[in-house]
Amino acid sequence: MVNWQQAAILNFISFFALVFLYLWFDQQLRGRISPQKKVKYERDQKIIFFLLIGLVLSLTMVESIFDRSRNTELSIHDGAMQMEAALNFLWRGKNPYAADYRATEFAKAADDIYTTQGVVIPNPAINYLIYLPANLLIGAPFYFLFRAITGFYDQRIIGLLSFVITLFIIDNLLTEEKMKRILTAALLFNPLFLWFFLDGRDDIVVLTWLLLTVLFLKKEKILASAAALGLACATKQTAWLFVPFYYAYLYFKGKDWRLVIKKTWLFPVVFLLIILPFLIWNPKAFYEAIIAYPLGITKNSYPINGFGAAVLLYKMGFARSVTDSLPIWKLQVPIVLFTGYLLLKRQKSQNSLANLVYHYGLILFVFWFFSRFFHDNYVGFVSQLFLISYFL
């Protein structure tokens, strides 16, 4: 039985051992292949590569999920465990945004938060569900299915499924087979991403929707791209910063706002169809969980934490406690707006899908750095965006 830290180490060892064998066999066979058999060889090579990816995931993520099904005391990231509790509330007809999480398995496993300033506080996540409704709608059928068949559900199943979908997206997004394999390996085994992926962070889910948006843009399927973006924005708040660059990309291509709005009408429709039912269900609870809690203006706010400007301001005495309200938005908003202006100006002169993703990564980094908290997995997510933009 292995925990996720051991699984990550096993992942690296297994991957590099298999890659060595793969490269050795490839080198041995490449010189013996006739031009007539080259197409078949390239196809077989692609199949072997994805089998290796599947094997590595099976040895790590899948094995870790099975371990947890046999020992429910094993914990994963508190956000994933909270989503499991939220899905249970939804199944019982209770509003996940107004529910009391103190009596759930998530609350029992939610450790205290050890901030980067050395302050330890009770985990405030038991009071608020910060995750947007699309996570509930995506997870619900899998939760009900797995609970009915096995009596167990692990939220990382959604992350694993999202990564598999991402593989297919990359396969259609890039043209060169070699570049597809390099980007796939770089995304999965990015050390700034892998650790958090195995632990159950949800970055891969919103990344999948954003990649699907980019794929549809490349194929000139604008309406489909708008629907995918609506799903992304209903999955995680960080996707909202993608919107201005998305619309700028479309406008700079044809310089016709009315045509852009006409072709992207599905974006607000999909977003509102997912958000509105939960907002109407309990407006106050929804606002507090989705907006007020991350901004630090609730009674039990998320602490000033991480490696950003908020921590520096806290150490300079602008906040007495890590749980105090800190109006860092007064610094964040003008800096983000100015950065956005410069990036949109650059996109106007260099309008491409690569720059669309690159500019989104840059503005997201600036936004996070000047936020109340700046976590380590945020760097991993931004690094994934930069990798993708480089290969586009």
N, C-alpha and C positions, 0 to 999 in steps of 0.2 A: 504494500500500500504506500502510495507516495502523496505528498502534498504538492501544491502548485509550484513552490520554489524548487523542489526536487524535480518536478516535471519539466520546468524550464531548463534546468541543467541537462536532463536527459534529452530534451529537445535539441539543444546545441550539439551534443555529442553524436546523437543519431544522425542529425542532418549532415554534419561535416563528414562523417564516415560514409554515408550513402552518396553524398556528392562526389567524394573521392572515387568511389567505385564507379559511379555514373560517368565521370570524366575519363576514367581509365578505359572503360569499355567503349566509350565514344571514340577515343583516340585510336583504339585497336581496330575498330570497325570502319572508321571514316575512310582510311586509305584503301580499303578493299571493296568499296561500293562502286558499282558502275553507274554512269549517268542515268541509265534507264530506271535504276532502283532508288535513285536519290529522293524522289517524292515520297515513296513508301517509307524510306528510312526516316525522313523528317517527321512524318506522321507518327511513326512508332516512337521516335525520340520524344515527341510531345506527350504521348500517352505515358511513357515511363516517368517523365518529369512530374506529371500530375499525380501519378501513383505514389511517387516519393513524398510529395506534399501531403497526400492523404494519409500515408503511413506515419509520417511525423506527427500530424495532428491527432491520429489515433493513439499514438504512444504518449501523448501529453494531455491535450484538452479532453478527449473522449475518456481516457483512462481516469483522469481526475474527476470527471462527472460520475463515472461508475463508482469510484471510491466513495464519493459523497452520498450516493444513493444507498450504499451499504452502511455508512456511518454518518448520520445526519448531524452529528456534532461538529463535523468539519465545516469551517466557515470559508466564505469567499468575500469579495468586496461587498461592503455594506449596501451599496447602491443596488447591486444585483439581488441581494437578499431582500431589500425593501420592495423591489419590483415583484418578487415572488409573493410577499405579503399583500401587496396592492392588488395583484391578480386574484388572490383569495378573497379579498374584500369585494371585488367586482363580481366574482362568482356568486357571492352571497347577497348581491344586490345593494351593497353599501358603497357610498361614494369614497373612493380611495384618497381624495384630496381633503376630506373632512373626517376621515377615520382616525381612531386612536391606535397607534402602533405599539403602545407600551406593553401590551399583553401578547405580542406576536413573537415568533421564533427569531425574527429579525432583531427585535429589541434586546432579546437575551444574548444575542451574539454580537451586537453592536458595541464595539470597544470604545473607550474614551478616546477623544482626539488629542494626540500629542502634537501640539503646534510647533512650528520651526523656531518659535521664541521660547520654547521650554515650558509653556503653560499647558496644563492638562485640564480639559473640561469635558463634561458629559456630552455625548454625541447628540447634537440638536436635530439630526435627521429623523429621529423617532417622532418629531412633531410635524414634519412637513414632507410631502412627496414632491420633489423638485422636477421630476421627469414628466415630460409632456404626454398627452393622451395617446399619441400614435404608438408609443411603447406598450400601452395597455392593449390596444386593438391588435397590434402585431403579435404580442405574446399570448393573448387570450386563447386562441384556438389550440396552440401548442400546449398551454397550461392544462386546458380541459382534456386534451387528448392523452397527454402523458400521465396525468393524474388518474384518468379512467383506466388506462392500460397497465401502468406500472405502479401507481400510487405515489409517484415521485416526480418532481419537476425541478430542473436547474435552469436558471435564467441564461446561463452561458450557452444553452442550446441555440438561442436567438443569435448570439454573437458568432457561433460556429456556422450557422446557416448563412448569416450575412457575409462571412468571409468566402464561403463557397460561391455565393452569388457574385461577389467581387471578382473571383477568378474568371467567371464567364464574361463579366463586363470588360475586364482587361483584355481578354482574348479577342473581343470585338473592337476595343478602343484603339489598339495598336495594330500596325500592319506587319512589322517584322517579327517572325517567330522568336528570334533570339532576344529581342527587346522585351517581348511578352514574358519570357521566362525570367529574365533579369529583374524586371519590375516586380513580378510576383514574389520571387525570392526576397527581394529587398524589402517589400512591404511586410511580409510575414515575419521575417527574421530580423527586422529592424529592432535593435536592443532597446530603443526608446518606446517601442510599441508592444513587443512580445510579452514582456513581463505583466503589463496591465491587461492585455488581451486574455491571458490565461487566468488572471485573477477575477475577471468578470466585468471590467469596465465596458461601457457601452459605446465607445468612440467608433468602433467598426460599423455600428448600425447606421449612424447618420452619414458616415463616410460612404457607405454603399449607396444610399439614396443620392448623395451628391455626385458620385461617379456615374450613376445611371442618368442623372440630369445632363452631365457632360457628354455621355455617349449619345443621347438623343439629340443634343445640339450638333454634334459632329455629323450625325446622319440626317440633319435638317428636319427632324421630327419635333417641331417646336411645341406643339400641344402636349405631346407625351412628356417632353422635358419639363413643362410647366407643372404637370401632375406630379412628376417625381420630386420637383422642388417643393411643392406643397406638402408632400409626405415628409421630406427632410425637415422643413420648418416646423412641422407638427411633431417631430421626433425629439429635436434638441434646439434650445435657444441659440446656440452658437451658429446654426445654419442661417439665422436671420441676416447675418452680415454678408452672406453670399448673394442675397437678393439684389442690392444695387449694382453689383458687378455683372450679374446675370442680365439685368435689363440694359445695362450700358453696352454689353457685348452685342446684344440684339439690335439696339438702336444704332450703334456705330457701323453696323453692317449695312443697314438700309436707310438710316436717317428718316424714319417715319414712325413717330410715336403711336399714331392711331393703329397702324398695322401691327406694331409690337403688342399693344394692349389687346387687340383682337385675337392674335394668335396665342396669347398666354392667359386667357380668361380662366382656364382650369386651375391655375395656381391659387388664387384667392378662394375659389370654390372648394377645392380639396382641403385646403388649410382650415377654412371655417367649418366645413362639415365635420371635421375631426375635433376641433377645439370647442365649438359652440355648445354641444350637448353637456360637456363637463363644466363649462363656464356658467351655463344657465342652471345646472344642477345645484351649484352653491358658489355664487360669484365671489363672496368674501374669502372662502377657503381656497378657491382656485387662485385668486390674486395673491394671497399671502404666500402660498406654496411656490408659485411660478415666478412671481416678480419680487415681492417684498422680502422674502427669505434670503435669496442670494444677494440682494442689495444691502442687507444688514439693517433693515428697518422694522423687524419684528421683535417680539419679546424674547424669543430664543433664536437669535440669528446665527448664521454660520460664522465662525470666528475669522478674524484677520489672520491669514495663514499663507504659507508658501514662500515664494521667492520674488514677489513683485514689489511695486512701489508702495503698496499699502503697508507692508511690513516695515519698510524704511520709515514711513510716516509715523507708524506706531512707536518705533524705537526713538523717534525724534520728539515724542511726547504729545502728538496730535490726538491720541486716544489713550485713556487711562487703562482700559482693559481690552483684550482681544475681542470681546463680545460687544464693545461699544459701537454705536453708530458712527461711521467715519465717512463724511461726504466726499469721498475720493472721486465721485462722479464729476465734481466741479473741475477736476484736473483731467479726468478721463475723456469727457465729452469733447472739449475743444481739441485735444490732441488726436483723438480718433477722427473727428471731422476734418481736421487739417490733413492728416495722413490719407484719409479717404479721398480728399480732393486731389492730392498729388498723384495717387494711384489711378484714379479715374482719368486724370489728364494724360497719364502715361498710357493707359489702355486705349485712349482715343487715337494715339499715334501708333500704337503697336497692339492692335486688336486681334487677339488670338485666344484659343481655348487654353493654351499653356499659360498665358498671362492672366486669364480669368482665374484659374486655380491659384497661380502664384500670388496674385494681388489679394485674393481672399485669405491665403495663408498669412501674408504680412499684416493685413488689417486685424486679423484674429489674434495674432501674437501681440500687437500693440494694445488691443482691447483687453486681453487677458492680463497683460503685464500691469496695466493701470486699474485692474479690478480689485475687489476686496480680497480675493484669494487667487493664487496662481499656482496650480498643482503641477507635479512632475509629469503626469500623463498628458497635460496640455502641450508640453514640448514635443512629446511623441506624436500627437495628432498633427501638429503643424509640420513636423518633419515628414510625415506621410504625404501631406499636401505638396511639399516642396519636391519630394521624389516623383510624385505623379506629374507635376508641372514640367519637370525636367525631361520626362520621357514622352510627353505629348507632342 
